[in-house]
C-alpha cells in the first residue's frame, strides 16, 4: 500500500505489538511521505494522563470520534502498509501543530 499520506492528518494505524487499530498523527513532511516506504507518526490515545508530552485533541479534530491525546513521547516510524489509506478528517490546525511541536521538544529534552 503506497497511498498518499499527508502531514497533520490522522489515520488509523496498527502499531507493532498491538492487536488493535488506533489513530495516529502523521508528522513527517509530505515530500518524504511521497517517496519513502515509511511515515513518522505520533500515536493517539483516549487514556488521559497529565504530562507535558500529551497534547489534548478534542472530539472532531482531525476526524477523531472522541477526545484523545497525541502521545508525543511515543513518536515512531511505521511502514505505510500499517496505515489505512484514508485520513479520518482534515488536517490539524497550525495552532495545534505548534502545541505538538513544543511537546515533542520537551519529550526529546531539547527545550
DRENSE-623993 format. One record per atom (N, C-alpha, C): residue in one letter; y, z, x. Coordinates in steps of 0.2 Angstrom, whole numbers, plus 2048, in hexadecimal, padded with zeros to 3 digits. Example, Ala and Ser with C-alpha at 12.3 -4.5 7.8 and 13.67 -1.06 7.14 Angstrom:
BEGIN
@rest:A	v:7E4	w:827	u:842
@rest:A	v:7EA	w:827	u:83E
@rest:A	v:7F0	w:827	u:842
@rest:S	v:7F5	w:823	u:840
@rest:S	v:7FB	w:824	u:844
@rest:S	v:800	w:827	u:840
% end
This chain:
BEGIN
@rest:X	v:7FA	w:800	u:804
@rest:X	v:800	w:800	u:800
@rest:X	v:806	w:800	u:804
@rest:X	v:80A	w:7FB	u:804
@rest:X	v:810	w:7FA	u:808
@rest:X	v:816	w:7F9	u:803
@rest:X	v:817	w:7FD	u:7FE
@rest:X	v:81D	w:7FC	u:7FA
@rest:X	v:823	w:7FE	u:7FD
@rest:X	v:828	w:7FD	u:7F9
@rest:X	v:82F	w:7FE	u:7FB
@rest:X	v:830	w:806	u:7FA
@rest:X	v:831	w:80A	u:7FF
@rest:X	v:833	w:811	u:7FF
@rest:X	v:83A	w:812	u:801
@rest:X	v:83E	w:815	u:7FD
@rest:X	v:845	w:816	u:7FE
@rest:X	v:847	w:81D	u:800
@rest:X	v:84B	w:81E	u:805
@rest:X	v:84E	w:825	u:806
@rest:X	v:852	w:828	u:801
@rest:X	v:851	w:82E	u:800
@rest:X	v:854	w:832	u:7FB
@rest:X	v:851	w:832	u:7F4
@rest:X	v:84C	w:82E	u:7F4
@rest:X	v:848	w:82E	u:7ED
@rest:X	v:842	w:833	u:7EE
@rest:X	v:83F	w:835	u:7E8
@rest:X	v:839	w:839	u:7E8
@rest:X	v:834	w:835	u:7E5
@rest:X	v:82E	w:836	u:7E9
@rest:X	v:828	w:833	u:7E7
@rest:X	v:822	w:838	u:7E6
@rest:X	v:81D	w:836	u:7E2
@rest:X	v:817	w:83A	u:7E2
@rest:X	v:813	w:839	u:7E8
@rest:X	v:811	w:83E	u:7EC
@rest:X	v:80D	w:83D	u:7F2
@rest:X	v:806	w:841	u:7F2
@rest:X	v:802	w:83F	u:7F6
@rest:X	v:7FC	w:844	u:7F7
@rest:X	v:7FD	w:846	u:7FF
@rest:X	v:7FE	w:84D	u:7FF
@rest:X	v:7FF	w:850	u:806
@rest:X	v:7F8	w:851	u:809
@rest:X	v:7F7	w:850	u:80F
@rest:X	v:7F1	w:852	u:813
@rest:X	v:7EF	w:859	u:811
@rest:X	v:7E8	w:85A	u:810
@rest:X	v:7E5	w:860	u:80E
@rest:X	v:7E7	w:863	u:807
@rest:X	v:7EA	w:85F	u:803
@rest:X	v:7EB	w:861	u:7FC
@rest:X	v:7E8	w:85D	u:7F8
@rest:X	v:7E5	w:860	u:7F2
@rest:X	v:7E1	w:85C	u:7ED
@rest:X	v:7E6	w:85A	u:7E7
@rest:X	v:7EC	w:85A	u:7E8
@rest:X	v:7F0	w:858	u:7E2
@rest:X	v:7F6	w:854	u:7E5
@rest:X	v:7F9	w:851	u:7E0
@rest:X	v:7FF	w:84D	u:7E2
@rest:X	v:805	w:852	u:7E1
@rest:X	v:80A	w:851	u:7E5
@rest:X	v:810	w:854	u:7E4
@rest:X	v:816	w:850	u:7E6
@rest:X	v:81C	w:851	u:7E3
@rest:X	v:822	w:84D	u:7E5
@rest:X	v:824	w:84E	u:7EC
@rest:X	v:827	w:849	u:7EF
@rest:X	v:82A	w:84A	u:7F6
@rest:X	v:830	w:845	u:7F6
@rest:X	v:835	w:847	u:7FA
@rest:X	v:83B	w:844	u:7FB
@rest:X	v:83A	w:83F	u:801
@rest:X	v:83C	w:839	u:801
@rest:X	v:83B	w:835	u:807
@rest:X	v:842	w:836	u:80B
@rest:X	v:841	w:838	u:811
@rest:X	v:846	w:839	u:816
@rest:X	v:848	w:834	u:81B
@rest:X	v:843	w:830	u:81D
@rest:X	v:844	w:82B	u:822
@rest:X	v:848	w:825	u:81F
@rest:X	v:84C	w:822	u:823
@rest:X	v:850	w:81D	u:821
@rest:X	v:84D	w:816	u:81F
@rest:X	v:850	w:813	u:81A
@rest:X	v:84D	w:80D	u:817
@rest:X	v:84A	w:808	u:81C
@rest:X	v:84E	w:806	u:822
@rest:X	v:84C	w:801	u:826
@rest:X	v:846	w:803	u:82A
@rest:X	v:845	w:80A	u:82B
@rest:X	v:83E	w:80C	u:82E
@rest:X	v:839	w:80C	u:828
@rest:X	v:83A	w:80E	u:822
@rest:X	v:835	w:80D	u:81D
@rest:X	v:833	w:806	u:81C
@rest:X	v:837	w:801	u:81D
@rest:X	v:835	w:7FA	u:81C
@rest:X	v:830	w:7F8	u:821
@rest:X	v:831	w:7FB	u:827
@rest:X	v:82D	w:7F8	u:82D
@rest:X	v:827	w:7FC	u:82F
@rest:X	v:827	w:803	u:82E
@rest:X	v:822	w:807	u:830
@rest:X	v:81C	w:808	u:82B
@rest:X	v:817	w:80A	u:82D
@rest:X	v:811	w:80C	u:828
@rest:X	v:811	w:813	u:826
@rest:X	v:817	w:817	u:828
@rest:X	v:817	w:81E	u:826
@rest:X	v:81E	w:81F	u:823
@rest:X	v:81F	w:824	u:820
@rest:X	v:826	w:827	u:81E
@rest:X	v:827	w:82E	u:81F
@rest:X	v:82D	w:830	u:820
@rest:X	v:82E	w:837	u:822
@rest:X	v:830	w:83A	u:81B
@rest:X	v:82D	w:840	u:819
@rest:X	v:82E	w:843	u:812
@rest:X	v:82F	w:84A	u:813
@rest:X	v:832	w:84D	u:80E
@rest:X	v:833	w:854	u:80D
@rest:X	v:82F	w:856	u:806
@rest:X	v:82A	w:859	u:806
@rest:X	v:826	w:85B	u:800
@rest:X	v:82A	w:860	u:7FC
@rest:X	v:829	w:85F	u:7F5
@rest:X	v:82D	w:863	u:7F0
@rest:X	v:828	w:868	u:7ED
@rest:X	v:82A	w:86E	u:7EB
@rest:X	v:826	w:873	u:7E8
@rest:X	v:829	w:876	u:7E2
@rest:X	v:826	w:878	u:7DD
@rest:X	v:829	w:87C	u:7D7
@rest:X	v:828	w:883	u:7D9
@rest:X	v:825	w:886	u:7DE
@rest:X	v:825	w:88D	u:7E0
@rest:X	v:82C	w:88E	u:7E3
@rest:X	v:82F	w:893	u:7E0
@rest:X	v:836	w:895	u:7E2
@rest:X	v:835	w:89A	u:7E8
@rest:X	v:837	w:899	u:7EE
@rest:X	v:837	w:89E	u:7F3
@rest:X	v:83E	w:89E	u:7F6
@rest:X	v:842	w:8A3	u:7F6
@rest:X	v:849	w:8A3	u:7F9
@rest:X	v:848	w:8A2	u:800
@rest:X	v:84D	w:89E	u:803
@rest:X	v:84D	w:89D	u:80A
@rest:X	v:852	w:898	u:80C
@rest:X	v:854	w:897	u:812
@rest:X	v:859	w:892	u:814
@rest:X	v:856	w:88B	u:814
@rest:X	v:850	w:88A	u:814
@rest:X	v:84D	w:884	u:815
@rest:X	v:84A	w:881	u:80E
@rest:X	v:84B	w:884	u:809
@rest:X	v:849	w:881	u:802
@rest:X	v:850	w:87F	u:7FF
@rest:X	v:850	w:879	u:7FD
@rest:X	v:856	w:876	u:7F9
@rest:X	v:854	w:875	u:7F2
@rest:X	v:857	w:879	u:7ED
@rest:X	v:856	w:879	u:7E6
@rest:X	v:857	w:872	u:7E3
@rest:X	v:853	w:86F	u:7E0
@rest:X	v:854	w:869	u:7DC
@rest:X	v:853	w:86A	u:7D5
@rest:X	v:858	w:868	u:7D1
@rest:X	v:857	w:869	u:7CA
@rest:X	v:853	w:864	u:7C6
@rest:X	v:850	w:866	u:7C1
@rest:X	v:84C	w:862	u:7BC
@rest:X	v:850	w:85C	u:7BB
@rest:X	v:84D	w:856	u:7BC
@rest:X	v:851	w:84F	u:7BB
@rest:X	v:854	w:84C	u:7C1
@rest:X	v:855	w:850	u:7C6
@rest:X	v:857	w:84D	u:7CC
@rest:X	v:852	w:849	u:7CF
@rest:X	v:853	w:843	u:7D1
@rest:X	v:84E	w:83F	u:7D4
@rest:X	v:848	w:83D	u:7D0
@rest:X	v:849	w:83F	u:7C9
@rest:X	v:843	w:83E	u:7C5
@rest:X	v:83F	w:844	u:7C4
@rest:X	v:840	w:849	u:7C7
@rest:X	v:83C	w:84F	u:7C7
@rest:X	v:83B	w:852	u:7C0
@rest:X	v:835	w:854	u:7BE
@rest:X	v:834	w:856	u:7B7
@rest:X	v:835	w:85D	u:7B6
@rest:X	v:836	w:861	u:7BB
@rest:X	v:838	w:868	u:7BB
@rest:X	v:83C	w:86A	u:7C1
@rest:X	v:83F	w:870	u:7C1
@rest:X	v:842	w:873	u:7C7
@rest:X	v:83E	w:873	u:7CC
@rest:X	v:840	w:872	u:7D2
@rest:X	v:83C	w:871	u:7D8
@rest:X	v:840	w:873	u:7DE
@rest:X	v:83D	w:873	u:7E4
@rest:X	v:840	w:874	u:7EA
@rest:X	v:83E	w:870	u:7F0
@rest:X	v:842	w:86D	u:7F4
@rest:X	v:840	w:869	u:7F9
@rest:X	v:83F	w:86E	u:7FF
@rest:X	v:839	w:86D	u:802
@rest:X	v:836	w:872	u:807
@rest:X	v:838	w:86F	u:80E
@rest:X	v:83E	w:870	u:810
@rest:X	v:841	w:86D	u:816
@rest:X	v:83E	w:86F	u:81C
@rest:X	v:83A	w:875	u:81C
@rest:X	v:837	w:877	u:822
@rest:X	v:830	w:873	u:823
@rest:X	v:82E	w:86F	u:81E
@rest:X	v:827	w:86C	u:81E
@rest:X	v:828	w:865	u:81E
@rest:X	v:82D	w:862	u:822
@rest:X	v:82E	w:85B	u:823
@rest:X	v:828	w:858	u:826
@rest:X	v:825	w:852	u:824
@rest:X	v:81F	w:84F	u:826
@rest:X	v:81F	w:848	u:826
@rest:X	v:81B	w:845	u:829
@rest:X	v:81A	w:83E	u:829
@rest:X	v:814	w:83C	u:825
@rest:X	v:814	w:837	u:821
@rest:X	v:80F	w:835	u:81D
@rest:X	v:80E	w:82E	u:81D
@rest:X	v:807	w:82B	u:81D
@rest:X	v:806	w:824	u:81C
@rest:X	v:808	w:822	u:815
@rest:X	v:80A	w:81C	u:815
@rest:X	v:80D	w:819	u:80E
@rest:X	v:807	w:819	u:809
@rest:X	v:801	w:819	u:80B
@rest:X	v:7FC	w:819	u:806
@rest:X	v:7FB	w:820	u:803
@rest:X	v:7FE	w:825	u:805
@rest:X	v:7FE	w:82C	u:802
@rest:X	v:804	w:82C	u:7FC
@rest:X	v:808	w:827	u:7FB
@rest:X	v:80D	w:827	u:7F6
@rest:X	v:80B	w:823	u:7F1
@rest:X	v:80D	w:825	u:7EA
@rest:X	v:80D	w:820	u:7E5
@rest:X	v:813	w:81C	u:7E6
@rest:X	v:813	w:815	u:7E4
@rest:X	v:818	w:810	u:7E6
@rest:X	v:81F	w:811	u:7E2
@rest:X	v:81F	w:815	u:7DD
@rest:X	v:825	w:815	u:7D9
@rest:X	v:829	w:81B	u:7D9
@rest:X	v:82F	w:81C	u:7DB
@rest:X	v:833	w:822	u:7DB
@rest:X	v:833	w:825	u:7D4
@rest:X	v:834	w:82C	u:7D4
@rest:X	v:834	w:82F	u:7CD
@rest:X	v:83A	w:82E	u:7CA
@rest:X	v:840	w:82C	u:7CD
@rest:X	v:846	w:82B	u:7CA
@rest:X	v:84B	w:828	u:7D0
@rest:X	v:851	w:829	u:7CE
@rest:X	v:856	w:827	u:7D3
@rest:X	v:857	w:82B	u:7D9
@rest:X	v:85B	w:829	u:7DE
@rest:X	v:85C	w:82D	u:7E4
@rest:X	v:860	w:834	u:7E3
@rest:X	v:85F	w:838	u:7E7
@rest:X	v:862	w:83E	u:7E7
@rest:X	v:86A	w:83D	u:7E9
@rest:X	v:86E	w:841	u:7E7
@rest:X	v:875	w:840	u:7E8
@rest:X	v:877	w:842	u:7F0
@rest:X	v:87C	w:83F	u:7F2
@rest:X	v:87F	w:840	u:7F9
@rest:X	v:87F	w:848	u:7FA
@rest:X	v:882	w:84B	u:7F5
@rest:X	v:883	w:852	u:7F6
@rest:X	v:87C	w:856	u:7F7
@rest:X	v:877	w:854	u:7F3
@rest:X	v:871	w:857	u:7F4
@rest:X	v:86E	w:856	u:7FA
@rest:X	v:86F	w:84F	u:7FD
@rest:X	v:86C	w:84D	u:803
@rest:X	v:86F	w:851	u:809
@rest:X	v:876	w:853	u:808
@rest:X	v:879	w:857	u:80D
@rest:X	v:876	w:85E	u:80D
@rest:X	v:874	w:861	u:807
@rest:X	v:871	w:867	u:807
@rest:X	v:86A	w:867	u:80B
@rest:X	v:867	w:862	u:80A
@rest:X	v:860	w:861	u:80D
@rest:X	v:861	w:860	u:815
@rest:X	v:866	w:85C	u:817
@rest:X	v:868	w:85B	u:81E
@rest:X	v:869	w:862	u:821
@rest:X	v:86D	w:866	u:81E
@rest:X	v:86F	w:86D	u:821
@rest:X	v:869	w:871	u:821
@rest:X	v:864	w:871	u:81C
@rest:X	v:85E	w:875	u:81C
@rest:X	v:859	w:873	u:821
@rest:X	v:859	w:86C	u:822
@rest:X	v:855	w:869	u:828
@rest:X	v:857	w:86C	u:82F
@rest:X	v:85E	w:86C	u:830
@rest:X	v:860	w:86E	u:836
@rest:X	v:85F	w:876	u:837
@rest:X	v:85F	w:87A	u:832
@rest:X	v:85D	w:881	u:832
@rest:X	v:856	w:881	u:834
@rest:X	v:852	w:87E	u:830
@rest:X	v:84A	w:87E	u:831
@rest:X	v:848	w:87C	u:838
@rest:X	v:84C	w:878	u:83B
@rest:X	v:84A	w:875	u:842
@rest:X	v:84E	w:879	u:847
@rest:X	v:852	w:87E	u:845
@rest:X	v:856	w:882	u:849
@rest:X	v:85B	w:87E	u:84E
@rest:X	v:85E	w:879	u:84A
@rest:X	v:863	w:876	u:84E
@rest:X	v:86A	w:878	u:84C
@rest:X	v:86A	w:87D	u:847
@rest:X	v:871	w:87F	u:845
@rest:X	v:871	w:887	u:846
% end
